[in-house]
Amino acid sequence: MVVCVNYDFEQDMEELLDYLSAIGVETEYELLVLPSRTEDREAELTRLRTEIMAGGGPDAFVLGAVLPGTMMDEGKSQEPLFPNVEKSMYSHLFLDLEDMAQNSEIVDLESCNQVVMDVGVTSQGRFLLPLTYTFSALLFDRSALNDPDYTFSTLEELLQSGEEALKGVMAWNTLGLFPDCLGLLADYEGQNLLVTQESLQAAVEQADALVALQDEAYDTRELAYAGLGIPVSWNTLSGLQREETAYAVFPVSDQEGGVIAAVTTYAAINRNTEHPQEAFALIEQLFREELATQSSLEVDGYHHCSSFSYGTNSGFFYSLPVKDQLALDYFAPNLQPDTMASLRAAMERMDSAKVYSDFDQTVYQMHDTWHWYYGNPEEPLEDLVERTISSMEMALAE
């Protein structure tokens, strides 16, 4: 059985396969590893897409999404096999996993974050299994707030507040607002864009209003543990264990005050596979509690997967496991109580989720272009926004 993984996930998966062999699993698993070099990768992606559309391809996929703004190779974001995996899901490229997932004691859907898991569910079944996710936020020193209990639902509320230090730090990190401040970008089932020219332009103008508040006093970001847009992750929480400071967690909200979660790694089974049970038997191992808490799987005194991180480009360095309560319980004893309470409150605000896609990259790149030409743009904001929306509409219709 062939499973396709990104190069940064290869070592983790090899350790998991060693564990399966140690417990007596007889299925022969082969890893098809996507290359890291852009030139080699492009050729392999073309080959695989052709095979999949022709009714072939790997049996399963365990892949990561590209986080907007991250640079992977030669100064460019590295292209994934499925640039828009939710669109691919609605194009019926994957097998329905509903029955297998519901009957799996290892997956245990009830212990997973339901908002995140619903990304893979359509009216016709469950086609993606999210493994890790994140949300963008700013961790801010509570003692620097005028009101230690201050919170805000929308960016407009913050702009109208008197919390100058908070606005000052966020003003230096406006790129991190995009695309999460827009929430869901598309309805793939109805094939409609959910972001409009008006909503996109309004978001950019709000970010511009923040930029106007930039103050050199806040440029060092000494008041913030992580800059705006830094994904909340296992790595972030690990660092907080060394902190005596109590932080307030301010998630990036959309224009209605909602907070969106973003799937960073996911698993799916090729609808063309001849080995669905064997494919799922491997995928469900990725939901083991030992992996979600970075402990280990012991067999005959040997500890397997003790440093399992779901890859380096979209795994625990940037994400939390979908069994996030396990992670929160793991960190809670060593985090400041106020920080922990604020983190839980921020996570409870999550009301929707998506998988980062080429649409997210497009929105990020649009604002990046506008941001760096701020004050001397090559084209008016209205034209840039219109061109961006038009390109997304064409991509959705393809």
N, C-alpha and C positions, 0 to 999 in steps of 0.2 A: 504494500500500500504506500502510495507516494503522497507526501504532505509538503506543500510549498510554504517556505518561511523566508523572511528577510535575513540578510547576512548577520545582522546584529542579534538575532534570536537563535542562531545555530548552536552555540554552546549550551544554552539553556535546554534546548530540545534534545540534544545529544545526551545530556545528563538524565533527562526524563526517560528517554529510550533505554538507557542503561538500567534505570530503576525497573522498568517494565520487564526487561530481560531477567533481572535478578529475582522477580517474583513469579517467573515462569510463563509469561505471556509468549506465545509461539508465533504470533503474527510478525511477519517481516516488514518493518517500516523503513522507507527510504526518504531522506530529506532532499528536496529540491530547493537549493539555496539561491535566492536572487542575488546577483553580483552587486558589489559596492561601487565599482567604477562605472561612470555614466555611460561610456561607450559600450561596454559589455552588457550593461543592464538594459539599455534600449533594445538591443538585438534580442535578448532573452524575453523581454516583455512582449515584443512583437510576435515571437514564436509561440509563446504561451497563449496569448489572446487568440491567435489563429487556431490553435488546437482546441481551445475551449469552445469557440464558436462552431467548430466542425464536429463537436460531440465528444471531444477527448479532454486532455489536460489532467493535472494532478487530481487525486481523490479528495484532498482536503486542503484548506488554506488556514494558516495561522499568521496573520499579518498585522502590521501597525499602520496607523494613519499618520500623515505628515502634519505636524503642528505648524500653523501659520507663522511665518517669520523665521523658522529654523532653517539653517543652511547645512546641507549634508555633504555636497561634493562640488568642487569647482565654483563655489559661491552661489549655487543654485539649490533650491529644494529638490530632493530626490523624488523622482516620479514613482508612485506606487503601481502595483499591478492593476488595481481597480481605482482609478482617480476619483470616482464617486461611487463608493461601494453601496450606498443606499439606492442609488439609481440602478445599479447592477442587480440589487436584490429585487427591485420591482420589475426588472427585465427577465426574471425567472432563471438566473444563472445558478442558483443554489438550491439545495435539497431542503425540504421542510423537516425541521428537527423537533417539532412540537412534542410528539409522542415520546421520543427518546429522551428529551430534556425533562419532561414531566415525570417520567418513570425512573430517572437517575437519582439515586441517593447522594451521589458525589456532587452533581451539579446543584441540587437542592435549591430550586428557583426561589423558594420563600426566603432564603437567607441572603439573596442577592438584592442589590438596589433596584427596585422595580421600575423607577423612572428610566434608569439606564438600560435595563434589559428590554424595555419596550421598543427600543430602537430597532431591534431585529424582528419585530412582530408586525405583520400586515393582516388584512382581513382574510387572507388565504393561508396563513400559517406563521411559523417562526423560522426565519431563514438565516439570521445571524445570532451568534452568541458572543456578546461583549465580554471581554476578560478584564480590561482595566479602563479607567476613565479619569477625567480631571475636570476642574472648573477654574476659571481665572479669578484671581483675587489679589488684594493688597493686604499684607499683614502689617498693622500699624501700631506703634507704641501708644497704649491707652493714656499714659501720663501726659502725652503731648496734645490730647484733645481738650477743648474747653469743657466739654461734657463727656466724662469717661464712658457714659452709656450711649453716646451718640450713635445713631445709625441712619441710613438713608435707603430709600427704595429705588430711586432713579437718579441719574446724573444731574438732572435739572434740580432736584432737591438739594444735592450737594452744592451746586453752583450758587444757590440762593441762601446757603447757610453761612454761618460765621466761623466755620472751622477752617481757618486760613492755613494752618500747618498741613492738614490733610489734603486740601486743595493744592497746596504748593508741591507736595510730593507727587501727587497724581499728575500734576501739570507736566512733569518731566517724563511721564510714562504713557503718553496718550496713545502711542502705537499699540500698547497692550490692550486697549479697549476693543480693538477690531480683531475678528468679526463678532465677538461674543456679545457686544452691546446691541446687536441686531437680532439675537435669538435665532430661531429656525429660519433658514434662508429659502427653503423650497418645500412644497408638498409634492412628493414624488408619485404618490398614488393618483392625485388629481392633475399632475403635471403642471403645477402653477408655481411661479415665484411668490414667496411671501414677503420678500423685501422689495420695496418700491423706490422709485427715484426720490420721492418725497421723504421716505423714512431714512434712506441712505444719506441724503444731503443733510437732513436734520442731525443725524449722528455725527457727521463730519463737522458741522457748525458748532455742535456742543463741544467736541474735542478741541476745536479752534478756540472756543471760549476758555477752556482750561489752559491752553498754551499761553494765552494772554496773561495768565496769572503766574507764570514762571517767575521764580525768585531765586537768586543765587544762594540764599540762605538754606534752601532745601535741595540744592543740587547734589549734595553728598548722600542724600537719602538715609541719613543716620537714623531717622525716625521709623524707617521701614525695614522689616526683616527681608522681605522679598518685593521687588518692584511690581507694579501693576501689570497683570498679564502673565506673571510667573505662575505656571500651573501648580495647584495644590497637589502634593505628591507624597509618596513614602519618604523620599529623600528630604523634602521640606519638613515633615513631621519629625524625622530623625534628628535634624538640626535643631529643632525647637526644644528637644530634650535637654540641650545644654544651656538653654536660655532662662534667666531669672526674670526677664521682662515679661509682663502680661501684655499680650497683643490682642487687638481687635481685628477680626477677619472681615474685610469688606469685599464681597464678591462683585464681579462685574455684572451688572444687571442690564436687561434689555429696556426698551423705552416704555414698557408697561410695568416694570419692576420685577419681572421674572428673572430667574437665573438658569442658565442652560449648562447642562453637563455635556462633555465631549468624550466620546469613546476613542481611546487611543490604541488599543489592540483588540482584535476580534478573531473569532474562528467561524468557519463556514465549511460546508461539504458540497463538492461539485455535484450538480444534479445528474451528471453523466457517470458518476462512479458506479463500479460494480461491487464495491466493498463498503456499503454504508455503515454497517454495524462495527466493522473494524476501525473505520474512520472516527466514528463517534466514541469508541472505546478509548482512543487516544485523546481526543478533545476533552472528554469529561475529566481526565486526569488533571487538566489545567485548572480545575475548580477545587482541587484539594485544599483543605484548610492549611496544611503545612506549607503550601506554596503561597497562599494569601498572607501568611504571617512570616515568611522567610525563615521558617524553622527547617526541618529536614525530614526525609522519608528514610527510616532505618530498616535495613535488611541484613540480617546476619552480622550485626555490629558495624556495618558500613553505612554512612550517612549520605544519602543521595539528595541532590538539589538543594543543598544548604545555602547557596547564594543565588537561588533562582530569582530573576528580576524581570521576566517577560520582555527581554531585549533591552538595549541601551538607548535607542532613539525614540522609543515611545512607551517604554515600560515604567518600572518603579521610579526611575529618575524624574519622570514627568507625571506620574499617575498614582492612583489608588486602585486596589483590587475591587472588583464589583461586589465582593463580600466585604463591604467597607466597615461594617460593624465589628468584624474581627480585627481590622486594622485599628479602629478607634479604641477598642478595648485593650489592644496591645500597647498603644501609646499613652493612654489616659493616666496610668499611675505616675508617669514621669513628665507630664506637661503641666504648666500652670493651670489651675482650675478655671480661671477667667478666660484663658486662651482656649481651653478645651470647650467651654460653654459657647464661646463665640463661634468656634469652628462648627460645632453641631448645629447652631442656629443658622449659619450660612448654608450648610448642606441641606437643612430642612426647607430652604427657600427654592431648591431646584425643582422646577416644574416641567421641564422638557429636556430632551437630549438629542444628540445627533452624532454622526461620525464626521470628523473633519474631512473636507473634500476639496476638489478643485474650486468650488464656489467660495469656500472660505479663503483659499489662497488668493482668489481674484479680488475679493473685498479687501483683504489685508494689503495686497499690492497696490490697489487703487489709493488707499489712504496713505500708504508709504510714499507713493509718488507725489500726492498732494502735500504731505507733511514736509518733505524735503524741498519742495518748491514754494513753501508758504511765504507769501509776500511778493513772490516773483514767479507766478505759475506760468507754465508753457501754454496752458489752456484754461479757460474759466472752469470753476468747480462744476457748474451746471452741465457743461459739455463732458467733463470727465465722468460724472455720475451717470449721465445718459448713455455714454459709450459702455460703461461697466455693466449696467443693467441690460443693455442690448446684447452684449456678449454672453451673459448668463442665460438670457431667454433663448438664444440660439443653441447653446449647449444643452439646455433642458429638453429642447425639441428634437435633438439628434437621436 
